[in-house]
């Protein structure tokens, strides 16, 4: 299989640690993104509940605003 051949070539050329080169940045970015998302979702949901907006539309708006805030906050990690 081509994947196995390429993995062997990478390990032979750069060592075993080369296989894990991008793991830390990906874990850092993913953890930060989910933390921001859940924080902003909870904040938006609480704000809308305070205004009396409850239901699927409020959930959708909370998720949308959380997604936008997460993208803005974590964009520098992915660039």
PDB file of N, CA, C and O in Angstrom:
ATOM      1  N   UNK A   1       0.850  -1.180   0.000  1.00  0.00           N
ATOM      2  CA  UNK A   1       0.000   0.000   0.000  1.00  0.00           C
ATOM      3  C   UNK A   1       0.892   1.239   0.000  1.00  0.00           C
ATOM      4  O   UNK A   1       1.945   1.252   0.638  1.00  0.00           O
ATOM      5  N   UNK A   2       0.482   2.240  -0.692  1.00  0.00           N
ATOM      6  CA  UNK A   2       1.255   3.466  -0.836  1.00  0.00           C
ATOM      7  C   UNK A   2       1.463   4.181   0.506  1.00  0.00           C
ATOM      8  O   UNK A   2       2.527   4.754   0.743  1.00  0.00           O
ATOM      9  N   UNK A   3       0.463   4.150   1.372  1.00  0.00           N
ATOM     10  CA  UNK A   3       0.566   4.816   2.669  1.00  0.00           C
ATOM     11  C   UNK A   3       1.675   4.206   3.514  1.00  0.00           C
ATOM     12  O   UNK A   3       2.466   4.923   4.127  1.00  0.00           O
ATOM     13  N   UNK A   4       1.727   2.907   3.543  1.00  0.00           N
ATOM     14  CA  UNK A   4       2.757   2.224   4.327  1.00  0.00           C
ATOM     15  C   UNK A   4       4.136   2.551   3.773  1.00  0.00           C
ATOM     16  O   UNK A   4       5.066   2.814   4.535  1.00  0.00           O
ATOM     17  N   UNK A   5       4.271   2.537   2.472  1.00  0.00           N
ATOM     18  CA  UNK A   5       5.555   2.862   1.844  1.00  0.00           C
ATOM     19  C   UNK A   5       6.002   4.279   2.181  1.00  0.00           C
ATOM     20  O   UNK A   5       7.176   4.517   2.464  1.00  0.00           O
ATOM     21  N   UNK A   6       5.070   5.208   2.148  1.00  0.00           N
ATOM     22  CA  UNK A   6       5.400   6.603   2.472  1.00  0.00           C
ATOM     23  C   UNK A   6       5.762   6.772   3.947  1.00  0.00           C
ATOM     24  O   UNK A   6       6.677   7.525   4.279  1.00  0.00           O
ATOM     25  N   UNK A   7       5.052   6.080   4.825  1.00  0.00           N
ATOM     26  CA  UNK A   7       5.376   6.136   6.258  1.00  0.00           C
ATOM     27  C   UNK A   7       6.782   5.612   6.509  1.00  0.00           C
ATOM     28  O   UNK A   7       7.547   6.211   7.265  1.00  0.00           O
ATOM     29  N   UNK A   8       7.120   4.502   5.879  1.00  0.00           N
ATOM     30  CA  UNK A   8       8.469   3.938   6.036  1.00  0.00           C
ATOM     31  C   UNK A   8       9.526   4.906   5.526  1.00  0.00           C
ATOM     32  O   UNK A   8      10.596   5.032   6.123  1.00  0.00           O
ATOM     33  N   UNK A   9       9.233   5.584   4.434  1.00  0.00           N
ATOM     34  CA  UNK A   9      10.188   6.548   3.881  1.00  0.00           C
ATOM     35  C   UNK A   9      10.393   7.721   4.838  1.00  0.00           C
ATOM     36  O   UNK A   9      11.522   8.169   5.043  1.00  0.00           O
ATOM     37  N   UNK A  10       9.309   8.215   5.419  1.00  0.00           N
ATOM     38  CA  UNK A  10       9.404   9.331   6.369  1.00  0.00           C
ATOM     39  C   UNK A  10      10.191   8.915   7.598  1.00  0.00           C
ATOM     40  O   UNK A  10      11.083   9.637   8.042  1.00  0.00           O
ATOM     41  N   UNK A  11       9.865   7.754   8.149  1.00  0.00           N
ATOM     42  CA  UNK A  11      10.569   7.268   9.339  1.00  0.00           C
ATOM     43  C   UNK A  11      12.046   7.025   9.026  1.00  0.00           C
ATOM     44  O   UNK A  11      12.913   7.327   9.846  1.00  0.00           O
ATOM     45  N   UNK A  12      12.326   6.490   7.867  1.00  0.00           N
ATOM     46  CA  UNK A  12      13.719   6.244   7.484  1.00  0.00           C
ATOM     47  C   UNK A  12      14.512   7.511   7.289  1.00  0.00           C
ATOM     48  O   UNK A  12      15.695   7.563   7.626  1.00  0.00           O
ATOM     49  N   UNK A  13      13.872   8.547   6.743  1.00  0.00           N
ATOM     50  CA  UNK A  13      14.541   9.807   6.454  1.00  0.00           C
ATOM     51  C   UNK A  13      14.638  10.719   7.671  1.00  0.00           C
ATOM     52  O   UNK A  13      15.692  11.302   7.927  1.00  0.00           O
ATOM     53  N   UNK A  14      13.550  10.846   8.422  1.00  0.00           N
ATOM     54  CA  UNK A  14      13.478  11.852   9.482  1.00  0.00           C
ATOM     55  C   UNK A  14      13.328  11.283  10.887  1.00  0.00           C
ATOM     56  O   UNK A  14      13.450  12.024  11.863  1.00  0.00           O
ATOM     57  N   UNK A  15      13.070  10.008  11.007  1.00  0.00           N
ATOM     58  CA  UNK A  15      12.895   9.400  12.318  1.00  0.00           C
ATOM     59  C   UNK A  15      11.421   9.281  12.692  1.00  0.00           C
ATOM     60  O   UNK A  15      10.544   9.839  12.032  1.00  0.00           O
ATOM     61  N   UNK A  16      11.176   8.542  13.764  1.00  0.00           N
ATOM     62  CA  UNK A  16       9.804   8.257  14.208  1.00  0.00           C
ATOM     63  C   UNK A  16       9.075   9.533  14.621  1.00  0.00           C
ATOM     64  O   UNK A  16       7.875   9.656  14.374  1.00  0.00           O
ATOM     65  N   UNK A  17       9.764  10.473  15.239  1.00  0.00           N
ATOM     66  CA  UNK A  17       9.103  11.690  15.719  1.00  0.00           C
ATOM     67  C   UNK A  17       8.526  12.538  14.582  1.00  0.00           C
ATOM     68  O   UNK A  17       7.634  13.352  14.818  1.00  0.00           O
ATOM     69  N   UNK A  18       9.017  12.360  13.365  1.00  0.00           N
ATOM     70  CA  UNK A  18       8.490  13.119  12.227  1.00  0.00           C
ATOM     71  C   UNK A  18       7.032  12.765  11.956  1.00  0.00           C
ATOM     72  O   UNK A  18       6.279  13.577  11.420  1.00  0.00           O
ATOM     73  N   UNK A  19       6.641  11.559  12.326  1.00  0.00           N
ATOM     74  CA  UNK A  19       5.255  11.128  12.119  1.00  0.00           C
ATOM     75  C   UNK A  19       4.303  11.941  13.005  1.00  0.00           C
ATOM     76  O   UNK A  19       3.142  12.149  12.650  1.00  0.00           O
ATOM     77  N   UNK A  20       4.802  12.397  14.156  1.00  0.00           N
ATOM     78  CA  UNK A  20       3.976  13.115  15.121  1.00  0.00           C
ATOM     79  C   UNK A  20       4.213  14.620  15.105  1.00  0.00           C
ATOM     80  O   UNK A  20       3.832  15.309  16.051  1.00  0.00           O
ATOM     81  N   UNK A  21       4.828  15.139  14.059  1.00  0.00           N
ATOM     82  CA  UNK A  21       5.207  16.552  14.002  1.00  0.00           C
ATOM     83  C   UNK A  21       4.041  17.515  14.229  1.00  0.00           C
ATOM     84  O   UNK A  21       4.196  18.496  14.956  1.00  0.00           O
ATOM     85  N   UNK A  22       2.914  17.268  13.643  1.00  0.00           N
ATOM     86  CA  UNK A  22       1.802  18.200  13.722  1.00  0.00           C
ATOM     87  C   UNK A  22       0.789  17.906  14.807  1.00  0.00           C
ATOM     88  O   UNK A  22      -0.248  18.567  14.867  1.00  0.00           O
ATOM     89  N   UNK A  23       1.051  16.940  15.662  1.00  0.00           N
ATOM     90  CA  UNK A  23       0.066  16.534  16.659  1.00  0.00           C
ATOM     91  C   UNK A  23      -0.144  17.628  17.706  1.00  0.00           C
ATOM     92  O   UNK A  23      -1.286  17.952  18.030  1.00  0.00           O
ATOM     93  N   UNK A  24       0.930  18.198  18.236  1.00  0.00           N
ATOM     94  CA  UNK A  24       0.777  19.202  19.294  1.00  0.00           C
ATOM     95  C   UNK A  24       0.019  20.437  18.809  1.00  0.00           C
ATOM     96  O   UNK A  24      -0.926  20.850  19.481  1.00  0.00           O
ATOM     97  N   UNK A  25       0.384  21.052  17.670  1.00  0.00           N
ATOM     98  CA  UNK A  25      -0.392  22.218  17.216  1.00  0.00           C
ATOM     99  C   UNK A  25      -1.871  21.885  16.963  1.00  0.00           C
ATOM    100  O   UNK A  25      -2.752  22.698  17.244  1.00  0.00           O
ATOM    101  N   UNK A  26      -2.130  20.692  16.436  1.00  0.00           N
ATOM    102  CA  UNK A  26      -3.524  20.307  16.190  1.00  0.00           C
ATOM    103  C   UNK A  26      -4.293  20.131  17.493  1.00  0.00           C
ATOM    104  O   UNK A  26      -5.449  20.542  17.593  1.00  0.00           O
ATOM    105  N   UNK A  27      -3.660  19.526  18.483  1.00  0.00           N
ATOM    106  CA  UNK A  27      -4.323  19.357  19.784  1.00  0.00           C
ATOM    107  C   UNK A  27      -4.540  20.698  20.464  1.00  0.00           C
ATOM    108  O   UNK A  27      -5.596  20.937  21.050  1.00  0.00           O
ATOM    109  N   UNK A  28      -3.550  21.569  20.390  1.00  0.00           N
ATOM    110  CA  UNK A  28      -3.684  22.899  20.975  1.00  0.00           C
ATOM    111  C   UNK A  28      -4.822  23.671  20.313  1.00  0.00           C
ATOM    112  O   UNK A  28      -5.668  24.253  20.992  1.00  0.00           O
ATOM    113  N   UNK A  29      -4.832  23.668  18.997  1.00  0.00           N
ATOM    114  CA  UNK A  29      -5.882  24.386  18.270  1.00  0.00           C
ATOM    115  C   UNK A  29      -7.265  23.810  18.515  1.00  0.00           C
ATOM    116  O   UNK A  29      -8.227  24.554  18.707  1.00  0.00           O
ATOM    117  N   UNK A  30      -7.367  22.485  18.509  1.00  0.00           N
ATOM    118  CA  UNK A  30      -8.669  21.854  18.746  1.00  0.00           C
ATOM    119  C   UNK A  30      -9.189  22.098  20.147  1.00  0.00           C
ATOM    120  O   UNK A  30     -10.374  22.371  20.338  1.00  0.00           O
ATOM    121  N   UNK A  31      -8.310  22.000  21.118  1.00  0.00           N
ATOM    122  CA  UNK A  31      -8.710  22.239  22.510  1.00  0.00           C
ATOM    123  C   UNK A  31      -9.160  23.681  22.699  1.00  0.00           C
ATOM    124  O   UNK A  31     -10.193  23.941  23.316  1.00  0.00           O
ATOM    125  N   UNK A  32      -8.378  24.617  22.163  1.00  0.00           N
ATOM    126  CA  UNK A  32      -8.748  26.031  22.282  1.00  0.00           C
ATOM    127  C   UNK A  32     -10.067  26.315  21.574  1.00  0.00           C
ATOM    128  O   UNK A  32     -10.915  27.040  22.094  1.00  0.00           O
ATOM    129  N   UNK A  33     -10.236  25.745  20.394  1.00  0.00           N
ATOM    130  CA  UNK A  33     -11.460  25.997  19.629  1.00  0.00           C
ATOM    131  C   UNK A  33     -12.697  25.491  20.371  1.00  0.00           C
ATOM    132  O   UNK A  33     -13.699  26.200  20.459  1.00  0.00           O
ATOM    133  N   UNK A  34     -12.631  24.270  20.905  1.00  0.00           N
ATOM    134  CA  UNK A  34     -13.792  23.737  21.625  1.00  0.00           C
ATOM    135  C   UNK A  34     -14.039  24.504  22.919  1.00  0.00           C
ATOM    136  O   UNK A  34     -15.190  24.718  23.298  1.00  0.00           O
ATOM    137  N   UNK A  35     -12.983  24.917  23.596  1.00  0.00           N
ATOM    138  CA  UNK A  35     -13.167  25.705  24.822  1.00  0.00           C
ATOM    139  C   UNK A  35     -13.860  27.026  24.512  1.00  0.00           C
ATOM    140  O   UNK A  35     -14.802  27.406  25.208  1.00  0.00           O
ATOM    141  N   UNK A  36     -13.409  27.726  23.479  1.00  0.00           N
ATOM    142  CA  UNK A  36     -14.055  28.975  23.082  1.00  0.00           C
ATOM    143  C   UNK A  36     -15.499  28.735  22.672  1.00  0.00           C
ATOM    144  O   UNK A  36     -16.392  29.491  23.054  1.00  0.00           O
ATOM    145  N   UNK A  37     -15.730  27.677  21.890  1.00  0.00           N
ATOM    146  CA  UNK A  37     -17.073  27.412  21.402  1.00  0.00           C
ATOM    147  C   UNK A  37     -18.055  27.187  22.551  1.00  0.00           C
ATOM    148  O   UNK A  37     -19.116  27.809  22.606  1.00  0.00           O
ATOM    149  N   UNK A  38     -17.686  26.290  23.466  1.00  0.00           N
ATOM    150  CA  UNK A  38     -18.600  25.999  24.571  1.00  0.00           C
ATOM    151  C   UNK A  38     -18.798  27.218  25.464  1.00  0.00           C
ATOM    152  O   UNK A  38     -19.903  27.439  25.961  1.00  0.00           O
ATOM    153  N   UNK A  39     -17.764  28.004  25.675  1.00  0.00           N
ATOM    154  CA  UNK A  39     -17.905  29.219  26.482  1.00  0.00           C
ATOM    155  C   UNK A  39     -18.896  30.180  25.832  1.00  0.00           C
ATOM    156  O   UNK A  39     -19.838  30.640  26.476  1.00  0.00           O
ATOM    157  N   UNK A  40     -18.677  30.479  24.550  1.00  0.00           N
ATOM    158  CA  UNK A  40     -19.543  31.446  23.878  1.00  0.00           C
ATOM    159  C   UNK A  40     -20.960  30.914  23.683  1.00  0.00           C
ATOM    160  O   UNK A  40     -21.915  31.689  23.733  1.00  0.00           O
ATOM    161  N   UNK A  41     -21.114  29.627  23.464  1.00  0.00           N
ATOM    162  CA  UNK A  41     -22.447  29.047  23.334  1.00  0.00           C
ATOM    163  C   UNK A  41     -23.220  29.225  24.638  1.00  0.00           C
ATOM    164  O   UNK A  41     -24.385  29.621  24.630  1.00  0.00           O
ATOM    165  N   UNK A  42     -22.568  28.932  25.745  1.00  0.00           N
ATOM    166  CA  UNK A  42     -23.207  29.076  27.052  1.00  0.00           C
ATOM    167  C   UNK A  42     -23.559  30.533  27.331  1.00  0.00           C
ATOM    168  O   UNK A  42     -24.642  30.829  27.834  1.00  0.00           O
ATOM    169  N   UNK A  43     -22.642  31.443  27.003  1.00  0.00           N
ATOM    170  CA  UNK A  43     -22.911  32.875  27.209  1.00  0.00           C
ATOM    171  C   UNK A  43     -24.097  33.342  26.352  1.00  0.00           C
ATOM    172  O   UNK A  43     -24.991  34.032  26.842  1.00  0.00           O
ATOM    173  N   UNK A  44     -24.095  32.962  25.081  1.00  0.00           N
ATOM    174  CA  UNK A  44     -25.179  33.384  24.185  1.00  0.00           C
ATOM    175  C   UNK A  44     -26.508  32.784  24.616  1.00  0.00           C
ATOM    176  O   UNK A  44     -27.536  33.461  24.592  1.00  0.00           O
ATOM    177  N   UNK A  45     -26.490  31.532  25.004  1.00  0.00           N
ATOM    178  CA  UNK A  45     -27.717  30.859  25.440  1.00  0.00           C
ATOM    179  C   UNK A  45     -28.280  31.531  26.697  1.00  0.00           C
ATOM    180  O   UNK A  45     -29.487  31.745  26.801  1.00  0.00           O
ATOM    181  N   UNK A  46     -27.404  31.863  27.649  1.00  0.00           N
ATOM    182  CA  UNK A  46     -27.844  32.555  28.863  1.00  0.00           C
ATOM    183  C   UNK A  46     -28.400  33.932  28.560  1.00  0.00           C
ATOM    184  O   UNK A  46     -29.408  34.341  29.137  1.00  0.00           O
ATOM    185  N   UNK A  47     -27.746  34.650  27.655  1.00  0.00           N
ATOM    186  CA  UNK A  47     -28.217  35.984  27.271  1.00  0.00           C
ATOM    187  C   UNK A  47     -29.603  35.903  26.638  1.00  0.00           C
ATOM    188  O   UNK A  47     -30.490  36.687  26.974  1.00  0.00           O
ATOM    189  N   UNK A  48     -29.785  34.962  25.730  1.00  0.00           N
ATOM    190  CA  UNK A  48     -31.075  34.830  25.055  1.00  0.00           C
ATOM    191  C   UNK A  48     -32.166  34.349  26.000  1.00  0.00           C
ATOM    192  O   UNK A  48     -33.318  34.763  25.878  1.00  0.00           O
ATOM    193  N   UNK A  49     -31.815  33.483  26.937  1.00  0.00           N
ATOM    194  CA  UNK A  49     -32.797  33.031  27.925  1.00  0.00           C
ATOM    195  C   UNK A  49     -33.234  34.201  28.800  1.00  0.00           C
ATOM    196  O   UNK A  49     -34.398  34.288  29.192  1.00  0.00           O
ATOM    197  N   UNK A  50     -32.305  35.094  29.104  1.00  0.00           N
ATOM    198  CA  UNK A  50     -32.646  36.289  29.877  1.00  0.00           C
ATOM    199  C   UNK A  50     -33.613  37.202  29.148  1.00  0.00           C
ATOM    200  O   UNK A  50     -34.386  37.929  29.772  1.00  0.00           O
ATOM    201  N   UNK A  51     -33.565  37.162  27.819  1.00  0.00           N
ATOM    202  CA  UNK A  51     -34.489  37.958  27.011  1.00  0.00           C
ATOM    203  C   UNK A  51     -35.798  37.228  26.744  1.00  0.00           C
ATOM    204  O   UNK A  51     -36.717  37.787  26.145  1.00  0.00           O
ATOM    205  N   UNK A  52     -35.880  35.977  27.190  1.00  0.00           N
ATOM    206  CA  UNK A  52     -37.089  35.194  26.978  1.00  0.00           C
ATOM    207  C   UNK A  52     -37.099  34.427  25.678  1.00  0.00           C
ATOM    208  O   UNK A  52     -38.138  33.890  25.292  1.00  0.00           O
ATOM    209  N   UNK A  53     -35.980  34.361  24.995  1.00  0.00           N
ATOM    210  CA  UNK A  53     -35.886  33.621  23.738  1.00  0.00           C
ATOM    211  C   UNK A  53     -35.453  32.197  24.050  1.00  0.00           C
ATOM    212  O   UNK A  53     -34.297  31.950  24.394  1.00  0.00           O
ATOM    213  N   UNK A  54     -36.382  31.269  23.929  1.00  0.00           N
ATOM    214  CA  UNK A  54     -36.103  29.866  24.211  1.00  0.00           C
ATOM    215  C   UNK A  54     -36.656  29.048  23.059  1.00  0.00           C
ATOM    216  O   UNK A  54     -37.735  29.344  22.546  1.00  0.00           O
ATOM    217  N   UNK A  55     -35.925  28.024  22.651  1.00  0.00           N
ATOM    218  CA  UNK A  55     -36.393  27.138  21.592  1.00  0.00           C
ATOM    219  C   UNK A  55     -35.336  26.907  20.539  1.00  0.00           C
ATOM    220  O   UNK A  55     -34.185  27.318  20.693  1.00  0.00           O
ATOM    221  N   UNK A  56     -35.737  26.239  19.457  1.00  0.00           N
ATOM    222  CA  UNK A  56     -34.774  25.890  18.413  1.00  0.00           C
ATOM    223  C   UNK A  56     -34.090  27.095  17.771  1.00  0.00           C
ATOM    224  O   UNK A  56     -32.902  27.032  17.453  1.00  0.00           O
ATOM    225  N   UNK A  57     -34.818  28.181  17.578  1.00  0.00           N
ATOM    226  CA  UNK A  57     -34.211  29.367  16.970  1.00  0.00           C
ATOM    227  C   UNK A  57     -33.131  29.956  17.875  1.00  0.00           C
ATOM    228  O   UNK A  57     -32.092  30.407  17.391  1.00  0.00           O
ATOM    229  N   UNK A  58     -33.372  29.953  19.181  1.00  0.00           N
ATOM    230  CA  UNK A  58     -32.367  30.448  20.128  1.00  0.00           C
ATOM    231  C   UNK A  58     -31.149  29.534  20.145  1.00  0.00           C
ATOM    232  O   UNK A  58     -30.017  30.011  20.229  1.00  0.00           O
ATOM    233  N   UNK A  59     -31.371  28.221  20.064  1.00  0.00           N
ATOM    234  CA  UNK A  59     -30.252  27.278  20.002  1.00  0.00           C
ATOM    235  C   UNK A  59     -29.424  27.500  18.737  1.00  0.00           C
ATOM    236  O   UNK A  59     -28.194  27.502  18.779  1.00  0.00           O
ATOM    237  N   UNK A  60     -30.111  27.684  17.622  1.00  0.00           N
ATOM    238  CA  UNK A  60     -29.428  27.921  16.359  1.00  0.00           C
ATOM    239  C   UNK A  60     -28.622  29.221  16.417  1.00  0.00           C
ATOM    240  O   UNK A  60     -27.465  29.253  15.999  1.00  0.00           O
ATOM    241  N   UNK A  61     -29.228  30.283  16.931  1.00  0.00           N
ATOM    242  CA  UNK A  61     -28.538  31.570  17.028  1.00  0.00           C
ATOM    243  C   UNK A  61     -27.350  31.477  17.983  1.00  0.00           C
ATOM    244  O   UNK A  61     -26.300  32.065  17.722  1.00  0.00           O
ATOM    245  N   UNK A  62     -27.504  30.752  19.075  1.00  0.00           N
ATOM    246  CA  UNK A  62     -26.399  30.573  20.023  1.00  0.00           C
ATOM    247  C   UNK A  62     -25.249  29.817  19.373  1.00  0.00           C
ATOM    248  O   UNK A  62     -24.089  30.199  19.525  1.00  0.00           O
ATOM    249  N   UNK A  63     -25.562  28.758  18.657  1.00  0.00           N
ATOM    250  CA  UNK A  63     -24.532  27.988  17.975  1.00  0.00           C
ATOM    251  C   UNK A  63     -23.838  28.782  16.888  1.00  0.00           C
ATOM    252  O   UNK A  63     -22.625  28.676  16.710  1.00  0.00           O
ATOM    253  N   UNK A  64     -24.608  29.579  16.160  1.00  0.00           N
ATOM    254  CA  UNK A  64     -24.038  30.398  15.101  1.00  0.00           C
ATOM    255  C   UNK A  64     -23.100  31.452  15.674  1.00  0.00           C
ATOM    256  O   UNK A  64     -21.984  31.630  15.186  1.00  0.00           O
ATOM    257  N   UNK A  65     -23.549  32.141  16.697  1.00  0.00           N
ATOM    258  CA  UNK A  65     -22.695  33.173  17.301  1.00  0.00           C
ATOM    259  C   UNK A  65     -21.462  32.548  17.941  1.00  0.00           C
ATOM    260  O   UNK A  65     -20.378  33.128  17.880  1.00  0.00           O
ATOM    261  N   UNK A  66     -21.608  31.381  18.551  1.00  0.00           N
ATOM    262  CA  UNK A  66     -20.451  30.702  19.146  1.00  0.00           C
ATOM    263  C   UNK A  66     -19.458  30.290  18.064  1.00  0.00           C
ATOM    264  O   UNK A  66     -18.248  30.401  18.259  1.00  0.00           O
ATOM    265  N   UNK A  67     -19.955  29.824  16.942  1.00  0.00           N
ATOM    266  CA  UNK A  67     -19.076  29.446  15.836  1.00  0.00           C
ATOM    267  C   UNK A  67     -18.315  30.624  15.268  1.00  0.00           C
ATOM    268  O   UNK A  67     -17.127  30.515  14.965  1.00  0.00           O
ATOM    269  N   UNK A  68     -18.994  31.749  15.122  1.00  0.00           N
ATOM    270  CA  UNK A  68     -18.329  32.957  14.617  1.00  0.00           C
ATOM    271  C   UNK A  68     -17.258  33.435  15.594  1.00  0.00           C
ATOM    272  O   UNK A  68     -16.138  33.743  15.187  1.00  0.00           O
ATOM    273  N   UNK A  69     -17.598  33.498  16.870  1.00  0.00           N
ATOM    274  CA  UNK A  69     -16.635  33.951  17.874  1.00  0.00           C
ATOM    275  C   UNK A  69     -15.440  32.998  17.957  1.00  0.00           C
ATOM    276  O   UNK A  69     -14.305  33.440  18.132  1.00  0.00           O
ATOM    277  N   UNK A  70     -15.691  31.708  17.834  1.00  0.00           N
ATOM    278  CA  UNK A  70     -14.610  30.726  17.871  1.00  0.00           C
ATOM    279  C   UNK A  70     -13.688  30.896  16.674  1.00  0.00           C
ATOM    280  O   UNK A  70     -12.466  30.845  16.815  1.00  0.00           O
ATOM    281  N   UNK A  71     -14.264  31.097  15.503  1.00  0.00           N
ATOM    282  CA  UNK A  71     -13.450  31.293  14.301  1.00  0.00           C
ATOM    283  C   UNK A  71     -12.578  32.537  14.428  1.00  0.00           C
ATOM    284  O   UNK A  71     -11.405  32.518  14.055  1.00  0.00           O
ATOM    285  N   UNK A  72     -13.144  33.604  14.946  1.00  0.00           N
ATOM    286  CA  UNK A  72     -12.382  34.846  15.107  1.00  0.00           C
ATOM    287  C   UNK A  72     -11.269  34.674  16.147  1.00  0.00           C
ATOM    288  O   UNK A  72     -10.146  35.135  15.946  1.00  0.00           O
ATOM    289  N   UNK A  73     -11.590  34.013  17.245  1.00  0.00           N
ATOM    290  CA  UNK A  73     -10.620  33.885  18.339  1.00  0.00           C
ATOM    291  C   UNK A  73      -9.496  32.900  18.018  1.00  0.00           C
ATOM    292  O   UNK A  73      -8.361  33.110  18.446  1.00  0.00           O
ATOM    293  N   UNK A  74      -9.782  31.849  17.286  1.00  0.00           N
ATOM    294  CA  UNK A  74      -8.771  30.818  17.054  1.00  0.00           C
ATOM    295  C   UNK A  74      -8.129  30.891  15.669  1.00  0.00           C
ATOM    296  O   UNK A  74      -7.260  30.074  15.364  1.00  0.00           O
ATOM    297  N   UNK A  75      -8.521  31.825  14.838  1.00  0.00           N
ATOM    298  CA  UNK A  75      -7.943  31.931  13.504  1.00  0.00           C
ATOM    299  C   UNK A  75      -6.412  32.048  13.524  1.00  0.00           C
ATOM    300  O   UNK A  75      -5.759  31.414  12.695  1.00  0.00           O
ATOM    301  N   UNK A  76      -5.819  32.821  14.423  1.00  0.00           N
ATOM    302  CA  UNK A  76      -4.347  32.905  14.430  1.00  0.00           C
ATOM    303  C   UNK A  76      -3.658  31.564  14.707  1.00  0.00           C
ATOM    304  O   UNK A  76      -2.517  31.366  14.287  1.00  0.00           O
ATOM    305  N   UNK A  77      -4.319  30.654  15.396  1.00  0.00           N
ATOM    306  CA  UNK A  77      -3.720  29.345  15.677  1.00  0.00           C
ATOM    307  C   UNK A  77      -3.571  28.548  14.388  1.00  0.00           C
ATOM    308  O   UNK A  77      -2.584  27.836  14.203  1.00  0.00           O
ATOM    309  N   UNK A  78      -4.548  28.669  13.501  1.00  0.00           N
ATOM    310  CA  UNK A  78      -4.540  27.835  12.301  1.00  0.00           C
ATOM    311  C   UNK A  78      -3.741  28.452  11.166  1.00  0.00           C
ATOM    312  O   UNK A  78      -3.458  27.773  10.179  1.00  0.00           O
ATOM    313  N   UNK A  79      -3.377  29.700  11.280  1.00  0.00           N
ATOM    314  CA  UNK A  79      -2.618  30.344  10.186  1.00  0.00           C
ATOM    315  C   UNK A  79      -1.128  30.145  10.324  1.00  0.00           C
ATOM    316  O   UNK A  79      -0.361  30.624   9.489  1.00  0.00           O
TER     317      UNK A  79
END
